[in-house]
Amino acid sequence: DALASARRWWLVAHGLNVRRCNALVRDIRRKQSEESGICLSYLLSSDFLELAQSRSGVEDPTFYELAGAFFREGQGIGADKECPRDGQRGCSFLDTLAPQY
């Protein structure tokens, strides 16, 4: 999140309280998480195909094979990342993706 850090620094340098700035960033991330979805172009991309193949160990995985490979308890994608919705450990797959997806 280099861009978010740079913008946060700019806001603080121009007089916004650090706590207020952090609260605004959390609110924006929560809202984006709640209102966003995965872009079809990502699901059709080579990036997603490579991720699906590497996580599942299958060349052409089915939805059910991906479910286990992506969302396994404690080992799923996003299991170690902070959730922007509640601030707890473990976030959705969507929240692990770059903003353009």
N, C-alpha and C positions, 0 to 999 in steps of 0.2 A: 503494500500500500504506500508506495513512495509518493504518489500523487496526492493522496489524502494527507500524508504527513506534511508535504510542502504547503498544501492549502491551509492546513491547521496552523502551521508556523506563521504563514502570512496573516491570517486572521488575528492571531495572538499579538503579532508584531504591530498590528494596526489597532490595538486597543480592546479586542474582545477577551473577556475573562477566560482563562484556561478551562475551568470547569464547565462554563457555559458552552465553550467551543466543543469540548469532548461530548457534552450532552447532545449538541446539535448533530455531530457526526454519528453518534449512536442512533439518534432518531431517523436520520436519513438512511442509514444502513438497514434499520429495522423495516422502514417503509419499503425500500427497494426489495428486500427479501420477501415481504408479504405480498407485494404487487407484481413481482416479476415471474417469468417463466423461462424455460430453456428454449432457445431459438432453434428452429428446425434446421437451419444451416449448420449448427454445431452437431446435431444428431446425425447429419449426413456427411460430416467432415472426416478427414483422415485422422484428425486428433482423437475424435470420439471412437473411431474404429480401433485405433491402436490401444486406447485405454480399455475398451471392451475386450479386446483379444488378450491383452496382458493380464487383466484382472480375472478373466474367466478361464484362460488357458485353452480357449476354443477359437478356431479360425472364424466361424460364423455363428456366434452365440445367439441363443434364443432369449426372449425376454425373461423367462424363468431362470436361465443360467446367469443372466446379468443381475437379477434380483439378489441372489445369494452372493455373487462376487462383489456387488456394489454396496450392499446394505447389511452385511453380516454384523451381528451384535459385537460392538467393541472394536471391530476391524474395518468397518465400512468407510467409504469415502466421506470425509468430514468428521470422523469420530474424534479427532484430536484438535479440531478447530473450534474457536469460540463462535457460538450462534449469535447472529446479530439481532435476533428476536428477543431472546431472554438472557443473553450474556453468559450462558452456561456452556460447558464443554460438550461438543457434539452439534454439528450443524447439518443442514440438508445438502444434498449433492449440488443443488442450484447455487448455494452460498459458497461453494468452493470454486466456481467458475469465474473466469475473467468477465468484467462488465459487458463486453461486446456480445457475450453469449446469453 
